[in-house]
Amino acid sequence: MKKYLSAILSFVMILSVLVSCSKQGGGSGGSNRKTDKDDEYTTYVKSLAEEVNFDGMTFTYIGRSGGNYPIKDEETGDISSDAVYHRQRDLEDIFGISWEPVITEIGPDAADQVINEVMAGGDSYDLANGSTQTVGQPLLNAGVIRDVSDLEHVDMDREWWIKEMQTDYSIKGRIFFLTGPIVVNNYCDTTCMLFNKSVTEMYGISDADLYQTVKDGDWTIDRMFEVASAVPENPSGTGTWRYDEPPGFDFILTSGYKITKFDEEGAPYVDDKLPIEFSNLADKLCPVFSDDSQTINIKYKKGEDPEKKYGTEELKNLFVDNRALFRFGTTEGALEMRKEDVTFGILPYPKRDSSQKQYCSYARMGQDSAVYIPRTVKSLEMTDVITEAMGALSQKYVKDAYYEKLLKGQSIFDAESSEMLDLIFSTKVYDLIAFYSGADFDQWGEFLDTLNDSIRFDNSNFASGYAGSARLTNIYAQQLVKAVDKIES
């Protein structure tokens, strides 16, 4: 019996070795091991590796330093940092490449280095990362990046690329930057609003009713005003405000209006005639947001010192100190606020009125990041394949880490806020406006400043101010189109 048992055990051991050997990938791109634990994204990336041979090649990725910059040398225990670290290691292991980071202190430095390198005919950089304003805009204007249509393997229809880039981010049908979970910022700068749970309890506002109103599709600006009216006005500045730092232009973009239009050739422009239902937003919001007894504005009117006006050195602490009901911002702001000693819930921005079909959550492109393909990459095939692989592995690692574990797991206090985040990200809207509105590193630009100030402070000339700023903005749009036209296909 022992002889038979011994034979069986020997057979099992031999079989296990054979099975293990059979799972070694036959492709030339790195180890390419396949195990039962491989998910659909890893399997997809390994299928890409079977078609190429990048063994021993170096992939150089340039961009700024910081928490969201996707180059990490080791595990740190930080959820999002470790996610990009594991993505990196997978790419090295599967493709047999060496990953070389070139980290700059600020985004413009990365843009300058890529521009100088490409203009000199150098091929040091395989991929660049950075803000669409501070990196993408100068790279495009200098004509040193490629149209992604040059890339054979980057599949814009896959879930790890934002599909709206093919429409809302295109310029005459051409796309020069890629974004999605490949950059963490894709989950950071999406508009949302917070409500302070201590304030709702203080004034008898039902948190459950707030969430249900959103679910029923009835969360409108008028409904927001109605809810906020439970908080008394605060003319002395010593009590509680209804609203904390509302950004005016967000209400245009979350009300269902696309500022950027495209002509028959796909060139972007701004219509200088704002439809009446959107023009009326300034008349509705300005009296409330400019009222000192209802709204606290950190970035206040020119010439006024809000610190002296309200008797506090750090106005951002008003929401933390339970002295404001609603706070407007982004999902990144929600994550940062979670570090403070304040309990809050998350809501989408309200609809302009009941005629708006769905909620709209604006993806703040001007603060978002993307990746860019320099024109002089040493191997277009490698950049093409590795970029697609990064996108797929980002869906596996980065999206799960930042969205599910960090944003939803650590920035919320109740299950309803998790539902709200799902709704917010499923109703994201994109607009190219920040890319050509005259914005620079320090400000949004003339056009968006006009929208912001008119809705927050003075709506007396909103229509004429919008029209004049739109015409000026179209000059920037034309300059952008000219820059694109100079870039060879």
N, C-alpha and C positions, 0 to 999 in steps of 0.2 A: 504493500500500500504506500509505504514511504517512497519507494522507487517511482511509482506512478505519480505521486504528489510532487516529487522533486522534478520529474520530467515536465509536468504541467507548468510548474513555476518557471522553469527554464524557458519553456516555450513562450510564456507570457512576457518574460523579460526581453527575449529576442524580438518578439512582435512589437513591444513598446518602442524599442530602439529603431526598428524599421519604420514604424509610423512616424516617430520623431524626425527621422531622416527625410522621409517623404514630404514633410512639411517645410523643409528648407527651400526657400524660393530659388528658382533657377535664373531669375533676371540678373542683370549686371549692375543694378543700382543698389549697392550696399547689401546689408544682410538680408533684407526683405523677408524676414521670418513671418510665417503665418501661424497663428495659434487659434484655438477655439474661442479665445477672448476677443478676437478681432471684431470690431464693430463695422458698420457699413462705411464709415468715413475712412478708417484705416485701410480697409479692403480696397476702397477706391484709390487711395493714394498709392498703395502697393501695386495696383494695376497700372498706374502711371509709370511707376519705377521700372516695370518690366519692359517698357518700350524704349528706355534710354540708358545711357551709361555716363554717369557723372562722377564715378569713383575718383577720389583724390582732388576734385575741383573745389574751389573756394567760392562761396556765395557771400557777397559783401552787401550789407544792409545799412543804409545811412539814415539817421534821423535824430531828433532831440532826445535828451535824457528825460527821465520822469517816470512816475508810476505807471502810466499807460503806454510807455514805449516798449515795444515787444522784443526786447533783448535782455535776457537774464542769464547770469553765469552760474547760478546755483539755486537750490530750493531755499526759501526763506520762511515758509510757513504762512505767507500771505497768499490768499486764495487766488486772486487774479494774476499775481506775479508768478506763482508756481504753475499756473495754467499755461502761460506763454513759454515758460521754461520747458515744460513737457512737450509742447508743440515743437519747439526747437530741437530737442533731443530726438524726437521721432523723425524729423526731417533728416537729421544727420545720420541716423541709424538706417533708415529705409533707403536713402539715396547715396550714402557713402560720401557726402560732401562735408567740408569744413565750413562752419558758420562764423563769419567775421563781422562783428559790429563796428560801425563808425558812429560814435555818439557825440552829438553837439549839444552845447548848453541851451541854445534857443533855436527855434525853427528856421528863422532867416539864415542862420549860419549853414544849415543843411542845404538850403536852396542855393546859397552862394557857392558852396563847394561843388555841388552837382553842375551848376551852370559853368563854372570855371573849368571843371574837368571835361565836360562835353565840348565846350568851345575850343579847348586845346586838343581835341581828338582823343582824349584818354578814355579808358574803359574800366576804371577802377570800381564803379558802383553798379550793382546788379538790380537794386531796388531802393527806392527812397520812400520815406514815411514822414508825414507831417500834416499840419493844418492846411485846409484847402485855401485859406487866405494867405498865410505867411509862407507856405512852401509851394502849394499847387499853383497859385496865381502867378508868382514870379517865374516858375518853371515853364508854365504855359506861355506866358508873354515872351520868354526868351526862346521859345521853340525848341527846347532841349528834351522833351519827353515824347513818347510814342502814343499813337492812337491804339487803344487796346484791341482794335480789330486786327492788328498785326499778330495777335497772339492766337495760336491754333488751339491750345488746350484750355484756356480760360473760358469757361462755359457760363455766360451771364445768366442763363436760365436756372442754374443750380441755386439751392436755398442759401448758400453762404455768400452770395453776392446780392446787393440791393438791386432788385429788378427795375426800380424807378430810374436808375442811372441811364437806362436805355431811352428814356423819354424825358423826364424832368431834369436830368443832369447832362443831357447831350447838347452839343453845339454843332448845328448843321449835320446832325446824324452821327457825329463823332464823339467818342468818349475818351478822356485822357486821364482819368483817375478811377480807382477801384476802392470800394468800401463795403463794409459788412462786419462780421465778427473778427475779421483779420485785424481790425483796429478796435481796441476796447471802447474808444470814444463813441462808437456807434450806439452804445447803450447808455452813454452818459448824458448827452445833450438833447434829450427829448422833453418837450414841455409837459409839465404836470403842475398841479397845485396841491398844497398841503393844508390841512385844517388842524388846529390845535385842540386836542381832546380835552384838555383842562378847561379851555374857554367854552367849548360846547357844553360841558357839564355845568360850568358856572352859570350859563345863561339858558339852560334848559333846551338846548338844541340836540335833537336825536341823531347820533352817528348812524344808526341803522337806517333812518329815513334818508339821510344824505346818500348813502350807498344805493338804496333802493331807487331813489330819484334818478341816479345815473343809469341803473340797470333798465329802468322803464323808458329811457330815452328822453326824460323831461328835465335834465340838468341844463338850464339855459342861463343867460346873463340875468334875466329878470328874476329867475328863481334864486340865483346867487344873491342878488340884492335883497330879496325877501328873507332869506335865511340870515343874512348879515344884519338885518334890521333888528334882530333880537339883542344885538350888542348896542348899548346906548352910544350916542355920539360923544366924542372926547375932545371938546374944544380947549380944555386946559392942558392937554398933552400929558396928563399924569395918570390917565386910566388905560383902557384897552381900546385899540383900534380895530376896525373891521378888516382892513386890507393892509398888507405889508409889501411894499415895493412892486407894484404891478408894471410889467413891461408892455408898453402900448402896442408896438408892432405885432407882438405875438397874437393879439386878439384879431388882427386882420387875417393872419395865416391860419389860425385855428377856427375861423368862422366859415371856412370852406372856399375861400377865394385864393386863386393862384395869381400872384403878382406877375410872375414871368409868363409871357406868352411866346409863341413861336410862329414865325411866318411860314410861308409855303416851302421855303428852303431849309427850315429848321433853325433859323437864326433867332436868338432870344431878343425880346424887346418888352417894354412896359407900356401898357395902354394908359394914356394920360386921363382917361375918363373912368373914374371908379364908379361901378354900379351903385345906385342909390341905397340899396340895402346894406352895403358895406360902408358907404360914406356916412350913413346914419350912425354907425358904431361910435364915431367920435362924439356925436351929440349925446349918445346914451352914456358913454363911459366917462367922458371928461368931467362932468359936474361931480361925479363921485370920487374919481381918482385925484382930482385937484383940490378936493375938500380936506383941509387939514384936520378936521374933526373926525373924518372917517378913515383917511388913508395916510400912512407914513411912507414917505419917499426918501430913500437913502440918497439917491442921486437927484437932488432937488434942483429947483430953478436956479439958473445962473445968477450969481450975486447973493444967494441966500446960504446961510450956514446952518444946516439941519442940526448939527450938534448943539449949537447955541439955542436954536429954536425949540428943541425938544428936551434939552437938559440932560443929554446922555452922550457918552463918548463913543460907545459902540452900538450903533442903531441896529445892527444885525441881531443883537441879543434880545430885541423886543419880543420876537416870536418865542425864543427860548425861555424868556421870563414870563411867558403866558400873558403877553400884553397885545397880542394880535390874533385874530381869528383865522384869516386866510393868508397864506404866503404863496407867491407865484415863483416859479423857477423851472428847474429841470430835474430829471431823474438823478443826475449826479448830485444836485443840491439836496435831494431827499437822502441820499446815502451819507452825505456830509452831516446833515442835520441829525442823523441817527446817532452820531457820536456825542451829541449834546444831551443834556438832561431835560428832554422834552418829549412828550408822547403825542404822536400825530397820526393822521390818516392821509391817504393819497387819493386824489381825484383827477380826472381829466379836466382840461379847460372846458368851460361851458359852451354850449352852442349859442350862436347869436340870437336865435329865436326858435320857435317850434317848427319852422319850415325847413331848417337845416336837417338833412337826412341822417347824418352820422357825426359822431365826434371826430375832431381832427386834432392830432397831436403833432406839432411842428418839429421836424428834425432840424435843429439849428446848424445848418451846413457851415456857416462862417466859423463856428467853434469846433466843428467836426474835423476828423482826420481821414486821410486816405493814403493809398500807396500809388507810386508813380514809376513808370518804366523809362529810365534814361535812354536816349537814342543810341548811345554808343556802348550798350552792354556787350561784354565779351562773348556771350553765347545767348542769343535770343531764345533758343530752345530751352536752355536751363532756366532762364528767368521766367519763361512762359510756364513750364511745368512746375517749378518750385512755387510760383505765385498761386497757381491753382491748388497745389497741395497744401499750401499755407491756409488758403481759404477753407478747404475741407476740414483740416485738422482744427481750425479755429471754431468751426461749428461744433466740433466734438469737445474741445477743451475750454475755449474762451467764453463761448456763449453760455455753456453750462455753469462755469465758475462765476462769471460776473452776473449774469441775469438770474439764474436759478438760485445759486448758493449765496452770492454776495448781495445783490440788489433785492431779490425777493426774500432771501433767508435772513438777512441782517438789517435791512432798512425798514421793515414793516412791523407793525404791532398786532395786526389782525388778519384773518383770512380774506376779509373783504378787500383790503388794500392789495393783496396778491391778485385778486380778480381784476382790480382796477388797472394794475400794471399790464396784465394781459390785454385788456381793452385798449390801453394807451398805445402799446407797441403794435397792436393789430390795426390801428387807425392812423399810423404815421403818414404825414404828408411832407413832400419835399419841394423845395423851391430854390432855383439857382440864384435868386436875387442877391444874396450876400456876396456872391462871387464877383459881381460886376457893379456893385452899387457905389463904388468909390471908397469902400472900406479899406482900412489899413490895420496895422497891428494894434493900435490903441483905441480905435473907434469903429463903430458899425458903418459909418459913411453918411453922407448928406441925406440920402433918400430915407434910410431907416431912422435916422435921427428925427426927420420931419414927422414920420408916422408916430414915433415914440412920443415926442413932445406934444403933438396935437391931441393925442388921446389922453395923455396924462395931465397936461397943464393948460392948453389953450386951443380950443376947437374953433375959434372965430374965423380962421381962414383955412380950414382943413382942406376943402375942395380945391381952392386955388393953389395952396401950398403943395398938395399932392400932385396936381397937374404940372406945376413948374418943376418940381423935383423929378417927376417921371421923365420929362423931356431931357433934363440934365443926365439922368441915369442912362437914358438911351445912347448918349454919347459914349459912356463907358462900355455899354453893350456892343456898340459898333467897333470899338477898339479891340474888344475881346474877339469878335468875329474876324477882324483883320489878322490878329495874331494866329488864330486857328488856320486861316486860309494860307498862311505862309509855311505851315508845317506840311511836309510832303506825306502822302499816304503811304 
